[in-house]
Amino acid sequence: MRTWQVQDVMTTDVATVREGTAYREIVDVLTGRHITAVPVVDDARRVLGVVSEADLLYKVELQGQPHERRVFVRRHQREARTKAGATLAADLMSTPPITVAPDASLVAAARIMDERHVKRLPVVDDLGRLVGIVTRGDLLKVHLRPDADIHRDVVGEVLRRVLGVPDGVVDVTVYDGVVTLTGQLDRWSTVHLALRLTGQVSGVVEVVNALGYAVDDAPMAALRAGASTPAGIA
């Protein structure tokens, strides 16, 4: 069962600038392309850094203010003052760049964005060369996946191929990404696994459990799993 990867949702037509690109040209690229950040690349399209609106706004924020009135969080003072006086991408960009691989999962990309407090990630190959860019909005595209595609994966991949459940034993309905599983399975552990795997199908918003089971093997299953319960499954 293949889950969506960054390469499935990323933008490949990416605007870029060079280290020697001037401040006003960077502003022109951002406003002209309606984007909020642009990667800085070298001749081989290796990503050196990223210039964002925040980097550019230091010049606006500090314009006309006396040095002693420039108030910043202490650890950012030097960076802010440098960028406020910068005129080229090399001095404006944030570096080292925070990037992601094209075959990374959407979950991994979302975690990087959350942990590093960024809104977009340049997508690079094994040599660090730019192949695309992915934003928070791009990661949400998976939840626009048609219900029919989700239904096909749950029935064909989760139930039939992975769990070996015969067709018709479990009724699967999908509405706006919410999957409801109804029916009777052999064991609690099978129900547990069906719910967990269904929740991992790309585009699933929620899994509603209407499954029953004939044998309660929960104590044994818990022992085999180290008494751990997968997140999101009750």
DAQUICOR-V151491 format. One record per residue. PSI is psi in degrees with one decimal (NA if undefined). D_CENTER is the distance of its C-alpha to the mean C-alpha in Angstrom with 1 decimal. Layout:
psi:PSI d_center:D_CENTER
psi:PSI d_center:D_CENTER
This chain:
psi:113.6 d_center:19.0
psi:125.8 d_center:16.1
psi:155.8 d_center:12.6
psi:144.9 d_center:10.3
psi:170.7 d_center:8.8
psi:-39.7 d_center:7.1
psi:-18.1 d_center:10.8
psi:-20.2 d_center:11.1
psi:-9.6 d_center:9.4
psi:160.0 d_center:9.8
psi:130.6 d_center:13.0
psi:-20.1 d_center:15.7
psi:85.6 d_center:18.4
psi:126.5 d_center:17.5
psi:140.0 d_center:20.1
psi:163.4 d_center:21.1
psi:168.5 d_center:24.0
psi:167.8 d_center:26.2
psi:-31.8 d_center:27.3
psi:4.8 d_center:30.5
psi:133.4 d_center:29.1
psi:157.2 d_center:30.8
psi:-53.0 d_center:29.5
psi:-33.4 d_center:30.7
psi:-36.6 d_center:29.3
psi:-44.5 d_center:25.8
psi:-41.9 d_center:26.3
psi:-39.9 d_center:27.6
psi:-45.9 d_center:24.5
psi:-47.5 d_center:22.1
psi:-37.5 d_center:24.5
psi:-33.0 d_center:25.4
psi:-1.6 d_center:21.9
psi:48.5 d_center:20.7
psi:167.5 d_center:17.8
psi:-1.8 d_center:17.3
psi:157.4 d_center:16.9
psi:134.0 d_center:18.1
psi:147.3 d_center:17.9
psi:123.7 d_center:21.2
psi:161.3 d_center:22.3
psi:-168.3 d_center:25.5
psi:-26.3 d_center:27.8
psi:9.8 d_center:25.8
psi:22.2 d_center:22.5
psi:137.0 d_center:21.3
psi:122.6 d_center:19.0
psi:-28.7 d_center:21.2
psi:-173.4 d_center:19.3
psi:134.0 d_center:17.9
psi:122.7 d_center:20.1
psi:170.0 d_center:18.7
psi:-36.8 d_center:20.9
psi:-39.3 d_center:21.2
psi:-38.8 d_center:22.8
psi:-29.0 d_center:25.1
psi:-16.5 d_center:26.1
psi:-38.0 d_center:27.9
psi:-38.3 d_center:30.7
psi:-44.5 d_center:31.0
psi:-36.9 d_center:30.9
psi:-2.1 d_center:33.6
psi:123.4 d_center:35.8
psi:-0.2 d_center:39.4
psi:135.6 d_center:38.8
psi:150.0 d_center:41.1
psi:-42.9 d_center:39.6
psi:-12.9 d_center:40.6
psi:2.2 d_center:38.9
psi:108.3 d_center:35.4
psi:122.1 d_center:33.7
psi:161.9 d_center:30.4
psi:135.9 d_center:28.9
psi:-46.1 d_center:30.9
psi:-14.8 d_center:28.2
psi:-2.4 d_center:27.0
psi:-50.2 d_center:30.5
psi:-44.3 d_center:31.1
psi:-44.4 d_center:27.7
psi:-43.6 d_center:28.3
psi:-37.8 d_center:31.8
psi:-46.1 d_center:31.1
psi:-30.8 d_center:28.5
psi:-29.9 d_center:30.9
psi:0.2 d_center:33.5
psi:151.3 d_center:31.4
psi:-8.7 d_center:32.0
psi:154.6 d_center:30.0
psi:-36.0 d_center:26.3
psi:-33.7 d_center:27.2
psi:-13.6 d_center:28.1
psi:-28.0 d_center:25.5
psi:151.4 d_center:22.3
psi:130.2 d_center:20.1
psi:151.4 d_center:20.4
psi:154.0 d_center:19.5
psi:146.1 d_center:16.3
psi:115.4 d_center:12.9
psi:175.1 d_center:11.4
psi:153.6 d_center:9.4
psi:152.2 d_center:11.1
psi:-26.6 d_center:11.1
psi:9.7 d_center:11.6
psi:149.5 d_center:8.8
psi:160.1 d_center:7.2
psi:-33.1 d_center:4.1
psi:-45.1 d_center:5.4
psi:-42.3 d_center:6.1
psi:-43.0 d_center:3.4
psi:-39.2 d_center:3.2
psi:-40.6 d_center:6.7
psi:-46.0 d_center:7.5
psi:-42.9 d_center:7.0
psi:-46.1 d_center:9.0
psi:-33.4 d_center:11.4
psi:0.8 d_center:12.1
psi:48.7 d_center:12.3
psi:157.3 d_center:10.9
psi:-11.7 d_center:9.6
psi:158.5 d_center:8.8
psi:126.3 d_center:8.8
psi:139.9 d_center:11.6
psi:123.8 d_center:11.3
psi:153.6 d_center:14.5
psi:-171.0 d_center:16.8
psi:-20.9 d_center:18.9
psi:6.3 d_center:21.2
psi:12.9 d_center:18.7
psi:140.3 d_center:19.4
psi:126.9 d_center:17.1
psi:-9.0 d_center:16.0
psi:-175.5 d_center:13.4
psi:142.6 d_center:11.0
psi:136.0 d_center:7.6
psi:171.8 d_center:7.4
psi:-42.0 d_center:6.4
psi:-37.4 d_center:8.8
psi:-38.7 d_center:7.7
psi:-24.8 d_center:4.8
psi:-12.7 d_center:8.1
psi:-27.3 d_center:10.2
psi:-27.8 d_center:10.1
psi:7.1 d_center:12.3
psi:4.6 d_center:14.7
psi:135.1 d_center:15.6
psi:142.5 d_center:19.4
psi:-35.3 d_center:21.0
psi:-36.7 d_center:23.3
psi:-40.2 d_center:20.6
psi:-45.0 d_center:19.3
psi:-43.9 d_center:23.0
psi:-41.8 d_center:23.7
psi:-40.6 d_center:21.2
psi:-46.5 d_center:22.3
psi:-50.4 d_center:26.0
psi:-37.5 d_center:26.0
psi:-56.1 d_center:23.5
psi:-57.2 d_center:23.3
psi:-52.4 d_center:26.9
psi:-54.2 d_center:29.0
psi:-47.1 d_center:27.6
psi:-48.0 d_center:26.1
psi:-14.9 d_center:28.4
psi:27.3 d_center:31.4
psi:125.1 d_center:32.0
psi:149.3 d_center:34.5
psi:139.0 d_center:33.7
psi:-16.5 d_center:35.0
psi:-39.4 d_center:34.8
psi:128.0 d_center:31.5
psi:127.5 d_center:31.0
psi:122.7 d_center:27.5
psi:143.5 d_center:26.7
psi:126.3 d_center:23.5
psi:117.6 d_center:23.4
psi:38.8 d_center:20.5
psi:-6.1 d_center:18.1
psi:119.5 d_center:20.3
psi:127.7 d_center:22.0
psi:126.2 d_center:25.5
psi:122.7 d_center:27.2
psi:134.0 d_center:31.0
psi:-168.8 d_center:33.6
psi:122.5 d_center:35.3
psi:173.7 d_center:34.2
psi:-42.7 d_center:36.2
psi:157.6 d_center:34.6
psi:-41.1 d_center:32.4
psi:-32.8 d_center:30.3
psi:-41.4 d_center:29.7
psi:-46.7 d_center:28.6
psi:-45.6 d_center:26.3
psi:-38.6 d_center:24.7
psi:-41.7 d_center:24.5
psi:-43.9 d_center:22.7
psi:-46.2 d_center:20.1
psi:-35.5 d_center:19.5
psi:-39.5 d_center:19.4
psi:-19.4 d_center:16.7
psi:-6.3 d_center:14.6
psi:133.2 d_center:15.3
psi:128.1 d_center:12.5
psi:-10.1 d_center:13.1
psi:127.1 d_center:15.1
psi:-40.4 d_center:15.2
psi:152.3 d_center:18.1
psi:122.4 d_center:20.8
psi:123.7 d_center:24.4
psi:112.0 d_center:26.8
psi:35.4 d_center:30.3
psi:143.6 d_center:31.2
psi:174.3 d_center:34.3
psi:153.2 d_center:35.6
psi:-36.5 d_center:39.0
psi:127.3 d_center:38.7
psi:94.3 d_center:37.1
psi:25.7 d_center:36.0
psi:-46.2 d_center:33.6
psi:-44.3 d_center:35.6
psi:-41.3 d_center:35.7
psi:-37.7 d_center:32.0
psi:-38.9 d_center:31.2
psi:-42.0 d_center:33.4
psi:-31.6 d_center:31.8
psi:9.2 d_center:28.3
psi:29.5 d_center:29.6
psi:30.8 d_center:29.9
psi:147.0 d_center:26.1
psi:126.6 d_center:24.4
psi:141.4 d_center:20.8
psi:137.7 d_center:18.6
psi:-4.4 d_center:18.8
psi:123.4 d_center:21.9
psi:NA d_center:25.2
